[in-house]
């Protein structure tokens, strides 16, 4: 599949350089979907990116697939410094959740500078970040959120990280002793290395990352319940990251939302990354986008 895209770069408020690719419709549009990858992914890795890069512009929506500081396991990034640029090591292992505000904000501002007026934010696996962003920033240009495979982070720690409680105590000790960057003796799911600071930041029961609590609904849905924007949540039938039947997860999202227009869909037979079901995922989203009143 050959699709023409434009390489973009932007700089966050804290000086980090990030990359993206923009795919535009043949006829000028004021509407753009900005997509973010999940934990330790990258902005081209998932096969559904190709489908979206092709189909969104066909439906007159620009599509930007963008990187953030949580890409890959551990990665080098350029950062603006007083003397020019320097390399800094980040990636999923060092990705403090709340810093997503810098990355999403940089891409949204660039989209507005490029002339786009209506923005839909989309994220795979960890759309908690775009939820946190709109909760904290309230951007007027964002008209809807697309949550693809929204994971239950608390369940993922319980299910896939050995001795989670003991490791949480260890991470807390390391952070208090000034060793937040030290890698933990245990990896996260997908065999992802993790620093003590991130383990504590993500794994604590009061973490802002632990907001979609399908497996433990008694823990509540926190700031998710305060977001009123239109939302589409899409989940795979065999998603490893939720711990409960996908229909139950979607019911809990609907029950706990304040969105004035919440819709959900389950992609039958699909797994977390929709391999082999990319067309169904893309069509589900484009059909929803068509229902949105663009003002």
C-alpha positions as CSV (number, residue, x, y, z in Angstrom):
1,X,0.0,0.0,0.0
2,X,1.5,3.3,-1.1
3,X,0.2,6.4,0.8
4,X,1.7,9.8,0.6
5,X,2.4,11.5,3.9
6,X,4.2,14.6,5.2
7,X,6.8,14.2,7.9
8,X,6.3,16.6,10.8
9,X,8.4,17.6,13.8
10,X,7.4,19.6,16.8
11,X,8.9,20.6,20.1
12,X,7.2,20.3,23.5
13,X,7.2,23.0,26.1
14,X,9.9,21.1,28.0
15,X,12.1,21.0,24.9
16,X,11.6,17.5,23.6
17,X,11.6,16.9,19.8
18,X,8.8,14.6,18.5
19,X,7.9,13.2,15.1
20,X,4.7,12.5,13.2
21,X,3.3,11.8,9.8
22,X,0.4,13.8,8.4
23,X,-2.0,12.3,5.7
24,X,-4.3,14.9,4.1
25,X,-7.4,14.5,1.9
26,X,-7.2,15.7,-1.7
27,X,-9.7,18.4,-0.9
28,X,-8.8,20.8,1.9
29,X,-10.5,19.9,5.2
30,X,-10.7,21.7,8.6
31,X,-11.0,18.4,10.5
32,X,-8.1,16.3,11.7
33,X,-7.8,13.1,13.7
34,X,-4.6,13.0,15.8
35,X,-3.6,9.5,16.8
36,X,-1.3,8.4,19.6
37,X,0.2,5.0,20.1
38,X,0.1,3.1,23.4
39,X,2.7,1.9,25.9
40,X,6.1,1.2,24.3
41,X,4.7,1.3,20.7
42,X,5.5,3.8,18.0
43,X,3.4,5.9,15.6
44,X,3.8,3.5,12.6
45,X,3.9,0.1,14.3
46,X,0.2,-1.0,14.3
47,X,-1.1,-2.3,10.9
48,X,-4.3,-0.3,11.3
49,X,-2.3,2.9,10.9
50,X,-2.1,2.1,7.1
51,X,-5.8,1.6,6.9
52,X,-6.5,4.9,8.7
53,X,-4.0,6.8,6.6
54,X,-5.8,5.6,3.5
55,X,-9.5,5.7,4.7
56,X,-9.6,8.8,6.9
57,X,-8.5,11.2,4.0
58,X,-10.9,9.4,1.6
59,X,-13.6,10.5,4.0
60,X,-12.2,14.1,4.1
61,X,-10.5,13.8,7.5
62,X,-6.8,14.6,7.8
63,X,-4.9,12.0,9.8
64,X,-1.8,12.6,11.9
65,X,-0.1,9.7,13.6
66,X,2.2,11.1,16.3
67,X,4.9,10.0,18.6
68,X,5.3,10.8,22.3
69,X,7.9,10.3,24.9
70,X,6.6,6.8,25.8
71,X,7.6,5.3,22.5
72,X,9.6,2.0,22.4
73,X,11.0,0.4,25.5
74,X,14.0,2.8,26.0
75,X,14.7,5.4,23.3
76,X,16.9,8.5,22.7
77,X,15.2,11.8,22.1
78,X,16.6,15.2,21.1
79,X,16.0,17.9,23.6
80,X,16.6,21.6,23.2
81,X,19.2,22.9,25.5
82,X,20.9,26.2,26.3
83,X,23.7,25.2,23.9
84,X,21.7,23.7,21.1
85,X,20.5,20.1,21.3
86,X,21.4,17.2,23.5
87,X,20.2,13.6,23.6
88,X,18.1,12.4,26.5
89,X,17.0,8.9,27.3
90,X,13.2,8.3,27.7
91,X,10.8,5.8,26.3
92,X,8.2,3.7,28.1
93,X,10.5,2.8,30.9
94,X,10.8,6.5,31.9
95,X,7.4,7.7,30.9
96,X,5.8,9.6,33.8
97,X,2.1,9.6,33.0
98,X,1.3,13.3,33.7
99,X,4.0,14.4,31.2
100,X,1.7,13.3,28.4
101,X,0.3,16.9,28.7
102,X,3.4,18.3,27.1
103,X,3.3,15.9,24.1
104,X,-0.4,16.1,23.3
105,X,-0.4,19.8,23.7
106,X,2.5,20.2,21.3
107,X,0.7,18.2,18.5
108,X,-2.6,20.0,19.1
109,X,-1.0,23.4,18.8
110,X,0.8,22.3,15.6
111,X,-2.5,21.1,14.1
112,X,-4.1,24.5,14.9
113,X,-1.1,26.3,13.3
114,X,-1.6,24.2,10.2
115,X,-5.1,25.6,9.9
116,X,-7.2,22.7,11.4
117,X,-10.2,23.9,13.4
118,X,-11.9,20.7,14.5
119,X,-9.8,18.0,16.2
120,X,-10.5,14.5,17.3
121,X,-8.0,12.9,19.6
122,X,-7.5,9.1,19.2
123,X,-5.3,6.8,21.2
124,X,-4.6,3.0,21.2
125,X,-4.3,1.0,24.4
126,X,-3.6,4.0,26.7
127,X,-6.2,6.6,25.9
128,X,-6.1,7.5,29.5
129,X,-3.6,10.1,28.3
130,X,-6.0,11.9,26.0
131,X,-8.7,11.7,28.8
132,X,-6.2,13.2,31.2
133,X,-5.3,15.9,28.7
134,X,-8.9,17.1,28.0
135,X,-9.7,16.9,31.7
136,X,-6.7,19.1,32.6
137,X,-6.6,21.4,29.6
138,X,-10.3,21.7,28.3
139,X,-9.2,22.5,24.7
140,X,-12.0,24.1,22.7
141,X,-10.8,22.7,19.4
142,X,-11.1,19.1,20.5
143,X,-14.6,17.9,19.6
144,X,-14.4,14.2,20.4
145,X,-12.3,11.3,21.8
146,X,-11.7,7.9,20.2
147,X,-10.6,5.3,22.8
148,X,-9.1,2.2,21.0
149,X,-8.6,-0.8,23.3
150,X,-8.8,1.2,26.5
151,X,-6.8,-0.9,29.0
152,X,-7.4,-1.5,32.7
153,X,-3.9,-0.6,34.0
154,X,-4.7,-1.8,37.6
155,X,-5.7,-5.2,36.3
156,X,-2.7,-5.4,34.1
157,X,-0.4,-4.9,37.1
158,X,-2.3,-7.5,39.1
159,X,-2.4,-10.1,36.2
160,X,0.9,-9.7,34.5
161,X,3.5,-8.4,37.0
162,X,4.8,-10.9,39.5
163,X,4.8,-9.8,43.2
164,X,3.2,-6.5,42.3
165,X,2.7,-5.3,45.9
166,X,6.3,-6.1,46.9
167,X,7.6,-4.4,43.9
168,X,5.5,-1.4,44.6
169,X,7.1,-1.1,48.0
170,X,10.6,-1.5,46.4
171,X,9.8,1.2,43.8
172,X,8.7,3.6,46.6
173,X,11.9,3.0,48.5
174,X,14.0,3.6,45.4
175,X,12.2,6.8,44.6
176,X,12.6,8.1,48.1
177,X,16.3,7.4,48.0
178,X,16.7,9.4,44.8
179,X,16.9,6.4,42.5
180,X,13.7,7.0,40.4
181,X,15.6,6.2,37.2
182,X,16.9,2.8,38.4
183,X,15.3,-0.1,36.5
184,X,13.2,-2.5,38.5
185,X,14.1,-6.2,38.8
186,X,10.8,-7.0,37.1
187,X,9.4,-6.1,33.7
188,X,5.8,-5.0,32.9
189,X,3.5,-6.8,30.4
190,X,4.9,-7.1,26.9
191,X,8.3,-7.7,28.7
192,X,8.7,-3.9,29.0
193,X,11.5,-2.7,31.4
194,X,10.4,-0.1,33.9
195,X,12.1,2.4,36.1
196,X,11.2,2.7,39.8
197,X,9.7,6.1,39.2
198,X,7.4,4.9,36.5
199,X,6.5,1.7,38.4
200,X,5.4,3.9,41.3
201,X,3.7,6.4,39.0
202,X,1.7,3.8,37.1
203,X,1.3,1.1,39.7
204,X,0.0,3.0,42.8
205,X,-3.7,2.4,43.4
206,X,-4.2,6.2,43.4
207,X,-2.4,6.6,40.1
208,X,-4.0,8.9,37.5
209,X,-3.3,6.1,35.0
210,X,-5.5,3.7,36.9
211,X,-8.8,5.4,35.9
212,X,-10.6,2.7,33.8
213,X,-11.3,0.2,36.5
214,X,-13.4,-2.5,34.8
215,X,-12.0,-5.3,37.0
216,X,-12.5,-3.3,40.2
217,X,-15.4,-0.9,39.5
218,X,-15.6,-0.3,43.3
219,X,-12.4,1.8,42.8
220,X,-14.3,4.3,40.7
221,X,-13.6,6.1,37.5
222,X,-12.4,9.4,38.8
223,X,-11.8,12.1,36.3
224,X,-13.2,10.0,33.5
225,X,-16.6,10.8,34.9
226,X,-16.1,14.5,34.5
227,X,-15.4,14.5,30.8
228,X,-18.5,15.6,28.7
229,X,-17.0,15.4,25.2
230,X,-18.4,12.9,22.6
231,X,-16.6,9.6,22.9
232,X,-16.3,6.4,20.9
233,X,-14.8,3.5,22.7
234,X,-13.7,0.4,20.6
235,X,-12.5,-2.8,22.2
236,X,-11.5,-6.2,20.8
237,X,-13.3,-9.3,21.7
238,X,-10.1,-11.0,23.0
239,X,-8.4,-8.0,24.6
240,X,-5.8,-9.2,27.1
241,X,-5.6,-5.9,28.9
242,X,-9.1,-5.7,30.6
243,X,-9.7,-8.9,32.6
244,X,-13.4,-8.9,32.0
245,X,-15.7,-9.5,29.0
246,X,-15.5,-6.6,26.6
247,X,-19.2,-6.0,26.7
248,X,-19.1,-5.5,30.5
249,X,-16.2,-3.1,30.1
250,X,-18.1,-1.0,27.6
251,X,-21.2,-1.0,29.9
252,X,-19.1,0.3,32.7
253,X,-17.7,3.1,30.5
254,X,-21.2,4.0,29.5
255,X,-22.5,3.9,33.1
256,X,-19.7,6.1,34.4
257,X,-19.5,8.7,31.6
258,X,-20.8,12.2,31.6
259,X,-20.3,12.4,27.8
260,X,-23.4,13.8,26.1
261,X,-22.8,11.4,23.2
262,X,-21.1,8.1,24.2
263,X,-20.9,5.2,21.8
264,X,-19.0,1.9,21.9
265,X,-18.3,-1.1,19.8
266,X,-16.8,-4.6,20.2
267,X,-14.8,-5.9,17.3
268,X,-15.6,-9.6,17.2
269,X,-12.7,-12.2,16.9
270,X,-10.1,-9.4,17.2
271,X,-7.2,-9.1,19.7
272,X,-5.7,-6.0,21.3
273,X,-3.9,-4.7,18.2
274,X,-6.6,-5.8,15.6
275,X,-4.3,-7.8,13.4
276,X,-6.4,-9.0,10.6
277,X,-9.3,-6.8,11.6
278,X,-7.9,-3.4,10.7
279,X,-10.6,-2.7,8.2
280,X,-13.4,-3.3,10.7
281,X,-11.7,-1.1,13.3
282,X,-11.2,1.7,10.7
283,X,-14.8,1.5,9.4
284,X,-16.2,1.6,12.9
285,X,-14.4,4.8,13.6
286,X,-15.1,6.5,10.2
287,X,-18.8,5.6,10.6
288,X,-18.8,7.3,13.9
289,X,-16.9,10.4,12.6
290,X,-19.6,10.8,9.9
291,X,-22.2,11.1,12.6
292,X,-20.5,14.0,14.3
293,X,-21.8,17.4,13.6
294,X,-18.8,19.5,12.6
295,X,-19.2,23.1,13.7
